Amino acid sequence: MVMVNEKLKKACTREELENVSFLTRAIHYKKQSVSAIIFLFENNGYAYVNICMHMQRPLNCEQHAIFDETGQYLRCSMHGFVFDPKTGECQSPVCLGQRLQALRLQEIDSVFYFAEKHLTLNA
């Protein structure tokens, strides 16, 4: 059994992510109350602050989905902007090259933890 660093904040278990397309968690990040999206892509866990840089809305604001119909890109449900799930980089012309704010995840014993010092979980 691996000892978990006190600075890590539990995000979810791998099993929870395997049963859904994504999860959201209410967080406080860099002095702002926001949500995080957490998902598996190619069997790796990823997390981002759930805000599209175009209109400052959650990716899932219009639909309960964060992936496009191919399952290969994250997609903002408001205007259809798409992002590389591995890097968060926007692939749409209006914000090409800008990135979603990545949140470091660390997996220990099939549990994902946020590994960010400027992040706290909202109650």
C-alpha positions as CSV (number, residue, x, y, z in Angstrom):
1,M,0.0,0.0,0.0
2,V,1.4,3.4,-1.1
3,M,1.2,6.2,1.4
4,V,-0.7,9.1,0.0
5,N,0.8,12.6,0.3
6,E,-1.3,14.9,2.4
7,K,-1.2,17.6,-0.3
8,L,-3.0,15.3,-2.7
9,K,-6.8,15.8,-2.9
10,K,-8.9,12.8,-3.9
11,A,-10.7,13.4,-7.3
12,C,-12.2,10.0,-7.9
13,T,-11.5,6.3,-8.4
14,R,-10.6,4.7,-11.8
15,E,-13.7,2.5,-11.4
16,E,-15.9,5.6,-11.2
17,L,-14.4,7.0,-14.4
18,E,-14.7,3.7,-16.2
19,N,-18.4,3.8,-15.8
20,V,-19.1,7.3,-17.1
21,S,-17.8,9.5,-20.0
22,F,-16.6,12.2,-17.5
23,L,-17.0,13.5,-13.9
24,T,-17.1,17.0,-12.6
25,R,-15.9,18.2,-9.2
26,A,-16.5,21.5,-7.6
27,I,-13.1,23.0,-6.8
28,H,-11.5,26.2,-5.7
29,Y,-8.6,26.9,-8.0
30,K,-6.4,30.0,-7.8
31,K,-8.9,31.8,-5.7
32,Q,-11.9,31.0,-7.9
33,S,-14.8,28.6,-7.4
34,V,-15.0,26.5,-10.6
35,S,-15.6,22.9,-11.6
36,A,-13.1,20.4,-12.9
37,I,-13.7,17.8,-15.6
38,I,-12.1,14.5,-15.1
39,F,-12.1,11.8,-17.8
40,L,-10.2,8.8,-19.2
41,F,-8.7,9.0,-22.6
42,E,-6.7,6.1,-24.1
43,N,-6.8,4.7,-20.5
44,N,-5.1,7.7,-18.9
45,G,-6.7,10.1,-16.5
46,Y,-6.9,13.8,-17.4
47,A,-8.4,16.8,-15.6
48,Y,-9.0,20.4,-16.7
49,V,-10.7,23.4,-15.3
50,N,-14.1,23.2,-16.9
51,I,-14.1,26.6,-18.7
52,C,-13.9,27.1,-22.4
53,M,-11.7,30.2,-23.1
54,H,-14.1,31.5,-25.8
55,M,-17.1,32.5,-23.6
56,Q,-16.0,31.4,-20.1
57,R,-18.6,28.7,-20.0
58,P,-18.3,25.0,-18.9
59,L,-17.7,22.6,-21.7
60,N,-20.9,20.7,-20.7
61,C,-23.1,23.9,-20.3
62,E,-25.5,23.0,-23.1
63,Q,-25.3,19.2,-23.1
64,H,-24.2,16.6,-20.6
65,A,-21.2,15.7,-22.7
66,I,-17.6,16.9,-23.2
67,F,-16.5,14.8,-26.2
68,D,-17.4,15.3,-29.8
69,E,-19.3,12.6,-31.7
70,T,-16.0,10.9,-32.7
71,G,-14.8,10.6,-29.1
72,Q,-11.4,11.9,-30.1
73,Y,-11.8,15.6,-29.1
74,L,-13.2,17.5,-26.1
75,R,-15.9,19.8,-27.3
76,C,-17.6,22.8,-25.8
77,S,-21.3,22.2,-26.2
78,M,-22.1,26.0,-26.5
79,H,-20.2,26.8,-29.8
80,G,-18.6,23.5,-30.8
81,F,-15.0,24.5,-30.2
82,V,-12.8,21.3,-30.0
83,F,-9.7,20.6,-27.9
84,D,-7.0,17.9,-27.8
85,P,-7.9,15.8,-24.8
86,K,-4.2,15.1,-24.0
87,T,-3.0,18.7,-24.1
88,G,-6.2,20.8,-23.8
89,E,-5.0,22.8,-26.9
90,C,-7.9,24.3,-28.9
91,Q,-8.2,23.0,-32.5
92,S,-10.8,25.6,-33.6
93,P,-9.6,28.7,-35.6
94,V,-11.0,31.3,-33.2
95,C,-8.8,30.2,-30.3
96,L,-6.3,28.0,-32.1
97,G,-3.3,27.2,-29.9
98,Q,-4.9,28.4,-26.6
99,R,-5.3,25.7,-24.0
100,L,-7.8,24.7,-21.3
101,Q,-6.2,24.9,-17.8
102,A,-4.8,21.5,-17.1
103,L,-4.9,20.1,-13.6
104,R,-2.3,17.5,-12.6
105,L,-3.7,14.2,-11.7
106,Q,-1.8,11.4,-9.9
107,E,-3.0,7.9,-9.8
108,I,-2.2,5.8,-6.7
109,D,-3.8,2.3,-6.2
110,S,-6.5,3.0,-8.8
111,V,-7.5,6.3,-7.2
112,F,-6.9,9.7,-8.9
113,Y,-5.8,12.6,-6.9
114,F,-5.4,16.3,-7.8
115,A,-1.7,17.2,-7.4
116,E,-2.1,21.0,-7.5
117,K,-1.1,23.2,-4.6
118,H,-3.5,26.0,-5.6
119,L,-6.5,23.7,-5.6
120,T,-8.9,22.8,-2.8
121,L,-12.1,20.8,-3.0
122,N,-15.4,22.5,-2.4
123,A,-17.5,20.9,0.3
